[in-house]
């Protein structure tokens, strides 16, 4: 039996859920997971449905048959094959904890993605990546060659058919053009929970301010630096007795965990853009184990 996922966004109105459920039942599909959210503030409706096609319906056929319903409700929708792994390009600089964590989760099957390339502006992790039989590309970035470097990066993305770029502590600011072209398809890990601590060393800033919680934020990348729609966040408690080095060590663990959870939510189509925010549906208790590992 084929497993599919349907994602829907549309203006809120009566009858949406009934229309979707009726159509899926008529096509011989059994709903195995469903989540919805009606945003009263914006009048937008969001829904994600997992189904099993008991009569052998294909993704293309389901999509064609759903078109009249989508048109009637003004839906932006898509059917996805849940067995297909999303193609991902990872970008990294000289901090390797997030990259190593993602490679480990990918290797043991906890992160069901297809890593088609790793791009870096340094050679530090070439051996690690190549040992995983993943193509490694070193593209140096300077103020003078930034447009050419980004063009080379985007050629790799297009040539590999990558659907998502993950910035695993890639310490370069992306151009507005790249952010627009890949809107909603670039995930970054911001090494701070508090937006006021920006820049290269937020943990030092947090230490100097005597904060009691540090953490990390994973978000979609936009032209506004570190201010894109937030997907996932987490914190860890610290005390006055700990050093800036302790903050950094604890922060690494939180960053890796938050980034992996954000990627999980995205690849399983559980994240919906809602203006400057996101709607993130949690994995249900009965969902596949790979969705619950983070």
Secondary structure as UniProt FT lines:
FT   STRAND          2..11
FT   TURN            14..15
FT   HELIX           16..26
FT   TURN            27..28
FT   STRAND          29..39
FT   TURN            40..43
FT   STRAND          44..53
FT   TURN            54..55
FT   HELIX           59..73
FT   STRAND          76..81
FT   TURN            82..83
FT   STRAND          86..92
FT   HELIX           97..107
FT   TURN            108..109
FT   STRAND          113..120
FT   TURN            124..125
FT   HELIX           126..130
FT   TURN            131..133
FT   STRAND          136..138
FT   TURN            143..145
FT   HELIX           146..160
FT   STRAND          164..167
FT   HELIX           176..181
FT   TURN            182..184
FT   STRAND          186..190
FT   TURN            195..196
FT   HELIX           202..209
FT   STRAND          213..220
FT   TURN            225..226
FT   STRAND          230..237
FT   TURN            240..241
FT   HELIX           244..267
FT   TURN            268..269
FT   STRAND          271..274
FT   TURN            275..276
FT   STRAND          277..280
FT   TURN            285..286
FT   HELIX           289..292
//
